[in-house]
Amino acid sequence: MPSSLTRRGAVTVALTLAVAVGTSGLTGCAVAPSAPTGGWSGRIALTLATEPAQRWSAAFDLEGSAAQGTLRLYTPLGQTLATVGWNANGAWLDRGDGAPTRYPDLAALTAELTGAALPVAALFDWLAGVARDVPGWRVDLTDHAAGRVRAQRLAPPPAADLRLTWQP
């Protein structure tokens, strides 16, 4: 599979990043910080240890919080690949090819389209430099000040390697 993100791969990444928002209450009672004004923008890379391995990368914009937000993924040329949005009323996926598809929550959205769940509630903390513990995940914030975070999912399978870079 190519390392650049295809439209299908973008949707998969968007969905996997968004899955835990719908179940963020399971990861603890702490409220994740909101994105800074303007949110975060940078590059995201995800590798799933499947057979064969699946790899995606894209530019991203992430705004909001675990409770309400928007994730946009872009090609290297700046074209929008996919947009995922969520709030207390549900989640939606916009692939840019028609009306957004609505779901009762992010768990339903991701259950239909992908099986790789990533902890988005924790992702907001990690981007803010807070090492939130998530069962099955190990986060490395060593290079946070340089605008880099790496998180690895050890369980459940498939193992996942998530890397984020942004301008601090």
C-alpha contacts under 8 A as a table, 3 or more apart, distances in Angstrom:
res1	aa1	res2	aa2	distance
1	M	54	Q	6.62
1	M	55	R	7.00
2	P	5	L	7.48
2	P	55	R	7.36
2	P	56	W	7.82
3	S	55	R	5.74
3	S	56	W	5.57
3	S	57	S	6.52
4	S	56	W	5.98
4	S	57	S	5.61
4	S	58	A	7.02
5	L	8	R	7.91
5	L	9	G	5.46
5	L	10	A	5.74
5	L	56	W	5.01
5	L	57	S	5.25
5	L	58	A	5.84
5	L	75	T	7.02
6	T	9	G	4.87
6	T	10	A	5.90
6	T	56	W	7.94
6	T	81	L	7.85
7	R	10	A	5.00
7	R	11	V	6.26
7	R	81	L	5.50
7	R	82	A	7.30
7	R	95	R	7.90
8	R	11	V	5.18
8	R	12	T	6.30
9	G	12	T	4.94
9	G	13	V	6.12
9	G	56	W	6.31
10	A	13	V	5.08
10	A	14	A	5.99
10	A	56	W	7.44
10	A	58	A	7.43
10	A	73	L	6.53
10	A	81	L	6.01
10	A	82	A	6.22
11	V	14	A	5.05
11	V	15	L	5.98
11	V	81	L	7.45
11	V	82	A	5.86
11	V	95	R	7.32
12	T	15	L	5.10
12	T	16	T	6.01
12	T	113	L	7.01
12	T	114	T	6.11
13	V	16	T	5.13
13	V	17	L	6.01
13	V	46	L	7.34
13	V	56	W	7.28
14	A	17	L	5.26
14	A	18	A	6.13
14	A	71	L	6.88
14	A	72	R	7.63
14	A	73	L	7.20
14	A	82	A	7.11
14	A	83	T	7.25
14	A	84	V	6.35
15	L	18	A	5.04
15	L	19	V	6.07
15	L	84	V	7.31
15	L	106	L	7.90
15	L	109	L	7.20
15	L	110	T	5.32
15	L	113	L	7.30
15	L	114	T	6.84
16	T	19	V	5.34
16	T	110	T	6.52
16	T	114	T	6.69
16	T	115	G	7.54
16	T	116	A	5.51
16	T	117	A	4.92
16	T	118	L	5.42
17	L	20	A	7.30
17	L	117	A	6.91
17	L	118	L	5.09
17	L	119	P	6.85
17	L	120	V	5.65
18	A	21	V	5.70
18	A	22	G	7.70
18	A	71	L	8.00
18	A	84	V	7.42
18	A	106	L	6.34
18	A	110	T	7.59
18	A	117	A	7.91
18	A	118	L	7.08
18	A	119	P	7.68
18	A	120	V	5.75
19	V	22	G	6.14
19	V	23	T	7.41
19	V	106	L	5.25
19	V	107	A	5.36
19	V	109	L	7.67
19	V	110	T	5.69
19	V	117	A	5.51
19	V	118	L	6.20
19	V	119	P	7.02
19	V	120	V	6.92
20	A	23	T	4.99
20	A	24	S	5.44
20	A	106	L	7.37
20	A	107	A	7.15
20	A	117	A	6.59
20	A	118	L	6.00
20	A	119	P	4.66
20	A	120	V	5.18
20	A	121	A	6.31
21	V	24	S	4.89
21	V	66	A	5.30
21	V	67	A	6.70
21	V	106	L	6.54
21	V	107	A	7.95
21	V	119	P	7.14
21	V	120	V	5.46
21	V	121	A	5.53
22	G	105	D	5.72
22	G	106	L	4.79
22	G	107	A	5.47
23	T	26	L	5.77
23	T	27	T	7.78
23	T	107	A	6.99
24	S	27	T	5.56
24	S	28	G	7.48
24	S	66	A	7.05
24	S	119	P	7.63
24	S	120	V	7.67
24	S	121	A	5.52
25	G	28	G	5.88
25	G	29	C	6.55
27	T	121	A	7.81
27	T	122	A	7.92
27	T	134	V	6.33
32	A	65	S	6.75
32	A	66	A	6.52
32	A	121	A	6.35
32	A	122	A	7.14
32	A	124	F	6.19
32	A	125	D	5.69
33	P	65	S	6.63
33	P	124	F	6.51
33	P	125	D	6.28
33	P	128	A	7.32
34	S	63	E	7.90
34	S	64	G	5.55
34	S	65	S	4.67
34	S	66	A	7.86
34	S	124	F	7.11
35	A	38	G	7.38
35	A	39	G	4.63
35	A	40	W	6.64
35	A	62	L	7.60
35	A	63	E	5.73
35	A	64	G	5.42
35	A	65	S	6.32
35	A	124	F	6.99
35	A	128	A	7.79
36	P	39	G	4.94
36	P	40	W	7.13
38	G	63	E	6.88
39	G	61	D	6.97
39	G	62	L	5.61
39	G	63	E	4.43
39	G	64	G	6.86
40	W	60	F	7.92
40	W	61	D	5.68
40	W	62	L	5.22
40	W	63	E	6.55
40	W	166	W	7.18
41	S	59	A	7.42
41	S	60	F	5.50
41	S	61	D	4.41
41	S	62	L	6.45
41	S	166	W	5.95
41	S	167	Q	7.58
42	G	59	A	5.58
42	G	60	F	5.47
42	G	61	D	6.80
42	G	164	L	7.18
42	G	165	T	5.50
42	G	166	W	4.17
42	G	167	Q	6.90
43	R	57	S	7.11
43	R	58	A	5.70
43	R	59	A	4.34
43	R	60	F	5.77
43	R	164	L	5.79
43	R	165	T	5.24
43	R	166	W	6.48
44	I	57	S	5.45
44	I	58	A	5.53
44	I	59	A	6.17
44	I	60	F	6.61
44	I	162	L	7.39
44	I	163	R	5.80
44	I	164	L	4.68
44	I	165	T	6.60
45	A	55	R	7.35
45	A	56	W	5.64
45	A	57	S	4.18
45	A	58	A	6.72
45	A	162	L	5.86
45	A	163	R	5.16
45	A	164	L	6.55
46	L	55	R	5.75
46	L	56	W	5.33
46	L	57	S	6.36
46	L	160	A	7.03
46	L	161	D	5.72
46	L	162	L	4.67
46	L	163	R	6.49
47	T	53	A	6.99
47	T	54	Q	5.64
47	T	55	R	4.44
47	T	56	W	6.56
47	T	160	A	5.61
47	T	161	D	5.12
47	T	162	L	6.64
48	L	53	A	5.81
48	L	54	Q	5.16
48	L	55	R	6.51
48	L	116	A	7.93
48	L	158	P	6.24
48	L	159	A	5.94
48	L	160	A	4.57
48	L	161	D	6.60
49	A	52	P	7.58
49	A	53	A	5.04
49	A	54	Q	6.86
49	A	158	P	5.43
49	A	159	A	5.19
49	A	160	A	6.14
50	T	53	A	4.58
50	T	54	Q	6.43
50	T	158	P	6.10
50	T	159	A	7.88
51	E	54	Q	7.91
58	A	73	L	6.12
58	A	74	Y	5.78
58	A	75	T	5.97
58	A	76	P	6.99
59	A	73	L	5.70
59	A	74	Y	5.01
59	A	75	T	6.51
59	A	76	P	6.87
59	A	78	G	7.95
60	F	71	L	7.00
60	F	72	R	5.51
60	F	73	L	4.60
60	F	74	Y	6.14
61	D	70	T	7.90
61	D	71	L	5.81
61	D	72	R	5.18
61	D	73	L	6.74
62	L	69	G	7.42
62	L	70	T	5.86
62	L	71	L	4.65
62	L	72	R	6.58
63	E	69	G	5.44
63	E	70	T	5.35
63	E	71	L	6.63
64	G	67	A	7.84
64	G	68	Q	5.75
64	G	69	G	4.11
64	G	70	T	6.53
65	S	68	Q	5.28
65	S	69	G	5.47
65	S	121	A	7.56
65	S	124	F	6.73
66	A	69	G	6.79
66	A	120	V	6.54
66	A	121	A	4.76
66	A	124	F	6.99
67	A	86	W	7.37
67	A	87	N	5.80
67	A	88	A	6.77
68	Q	85	G	7.55
68	Q	86	W	5.28
68	Q	87	N	4.18
68	Q	88	A	7.01
69	G	85	G	5.71
69	G	86	W	5.54
69	G	87	N	6.70
70	T	83	T	7.00
70	T	84	V	5.72
70	T	85	G	4.39
70	T	86	W	6.63
71	L	83	T	5.67
71	L	84	V	5.23
71	L	85	G	6.43
72	R	80	T	7.02
72	R	81	L	7.60
72	R	82	A	5.93
72	R	83	T	4.47
72	R	84	V	6.57
73	L	80	T	5.90
73	L	81	L	5.46
73	L	82	A	5.48
73	L	83	T	6.49
74	Y	77	L	7.62
74	Y	78	G	5.33
74	Y	79	Q	5.27
74	Y	80	T	4.46
74	Y	81	L	5.19
74	Y	82	A	7.37
75	T	78	G	5.13
75	T	79	Q	5.24
75	T	80	T	6.53
75	T	81	L	6.50
76	P	79	Q	7.57
80	T	83	T	7.59
80	T	96	G	7.67
81	L	95	R	6.50
81	L	96	G	7.28
82	A	93	L	7.28
82	A	94	D	5.77
82	A	95	R	4.66
82	A	96	G	6.67
83	T	93	L	5.94
83	T	94	D	5.11
83	T	95	R	6.55
84	V	91	A	7.29
84	V	92	W	5.78
84	V	93	L	4.71
84	V	94	D	6.37
85	G	91	A	5.63
85	G	92	W	5.41
85	G	93	L	6.70
86	W	89	N	7.64
86	W	90	G	5.78
86	W	91	A	4.22
86	W	92	W	6.49
86	W	105	D	7.56
86	W	106	L	7.15
87	N	90	G	5.59
87	N	91	A	6.49
89	N	104	P	7.11
89	N	105	D	7.49
90	G	102	R	7.39
90	G	103	Y	5.91
90	G	104	P	4.58
90	G	105	D	4.28
90	G	106	L	6.88
91	A	102	R	5.96
91	A	103	Y	5.23
91	A	104	P	6.28
91	A	105	D	4.99
91	A	106	L	5.38
91	A	109	L	7.11
92	W	100	P	6.09
92	W	101	T	5.41
92	W	102	R	4.36
92	W	103	Y	5.88
92	W	106	L	7.95
92	W	109	L	7.58
93	L	100	P	5.31
93	L	101	T	5.18
93	L	102	R	6.59
93	L	109	L	7.98
94	D	97	D	7.57
94	D	98	G	7.59
94	D	99	A	6.90
94	D	100	P	4.31
94	D	101	T	6.46
95	R	98	G	7.33
95	R	100	P	7.07
96	G	99	A	7.76
96	G	100	P	7.86
102	R	109	L	7.91
103	Y	106	L	6.94
103	Y	108	A	6.21
103	Y	109	L	5.57
104	P	108	A	6.53
104	P	109	L	7.74
105	D	108	A	5.52
105	D	109	L	6.46
106	L	109	L	4.87
106	L	110	T	6.03
107	A	110	T	5.35
107	A	111	A	5.87
108	A	111	A	5.06
108	A	112	E	6.30
109	L	112	E	5.59
109	L	113	L	6.58
110	T	113	L	5.10
110	T	114	T	5.29
110	T	115	G	6.98
110	T	117	A	7.75
111	A	114	T	5.84
111	A	115	G	6.30
114	T	117	A	7.87
116	A	158	P	7.30
119	P	122	A	5.36
119	P	123	L	6.14
119	P	134	V	7.51
120	V	123	L	4.60
120	V	124	F	6.50
121	A	124	F	5.72
121	A	125	D	7.08
122	A	125	D	5.04
122	A	126	W	6.09
122	A	132	R	5.90
122	A	133	D	7.77
122	A	134	V	7.26
123	L	126	W	4.94
123	L	127	L	6.09
124	F	127	L	5.29
124	F	128	A	6.32
125	D	128	A	5.00
125	D	129	G	6.26
125	D	130	V	4.93
125	D	131	A	6.77
125	D	132	R	6.40
126	W	129	G	4.95
126	W	130	V	5.13
126	W	131	A	5.79
126	W	132	R	6.90
126	W	139	V	7.85
126	W	141	L	7.31
126	W	149	V	7.20
127	L	130	V	7.42
127	L	144	H	7.70
127	L	149	V	7.22
129	G	141	L	6.72
129	G	144	H	6.31
131	A	139	V	6.97
131	A	141	L	7.18
133	D	137	W	7.42
133	D	138	R	7.71
134	V	137	W	5.46
134	V	138	R	7.60
136	G	153	R	5.72
136	G	154	L	5.32
136	G	155	A	4.65
136	G	156	P	6.75
137	W	151	A	6.80
137	W	152	Q	5.56
137	W	153	R	4.38
137	W	154	L	5.87
137	W	155	A	7.17
138	R	151	A	5.64
138	R	152	Q	5.25
138	R	153	R	6.49
138	R	154	L	7.51
139	V	149	V	7.51
139	V	150	R	5.93
139	V	151	A	4.20
139	V	152	Q	6.36
140	D	143	D	7.69
140	D	149	V	6.14
140	D	150	R	5.27
140	D	151	A	6.07
141	L	144	H	5.00
141	L	148	R	7.41
141	L	149	V	5.44
141	L	150	R	6.95
142	T	145	A	7.85
142	T	149	V	7.65
143	D	146	A	5.30
143	D	147	G	6.56
143	D	148	R	5.21
143	D	149	V	6.46
144	H	147	G	5.00
144	H	148	R	4.96
144	H	149	V	5.76
145	A	148	R	7.38
145	A	168	P	6.76
146	A	167	Q	7.68
146	A	168	P	6.43
147	G	164	L	7.89
147	G	165	T	5.37
147	G	166	W	4.92
147	G	167	Q	5.59
147	G	168	P	5.05
148	R	163	R	7.32
148	R	164	L	5.66
148	R	165	T	4.53
148	R	166	W	6.65
149	V	163	R	5.83
149	V	164	L	5.26
149	V	165	T	6.64
150	R	161	D	7.30
150	R	162	L	5.68
150	R	163	R	4.54
150	R	164	L	6.48
151	A	161	D	6.03
151	A	162	L	5.15
151	A	163	R	6.53
152	Q	159	A	7.29
152	Q	160	A	5.57
152	Q	161	D	4.58
152	Q	162	L	6.16
153	R	156	P	7.45
153	R	159	A	5.24
153	R	160	A	4.87
153	R	161	D	6.49
154	L	157	P	7.16
154	L	158	P	7.95
154	L	159	A	5.20
154	L	160	A	7.09
155	A	158	P	7.25
155	A	159	A	6.37
156	P	159	A	6.98
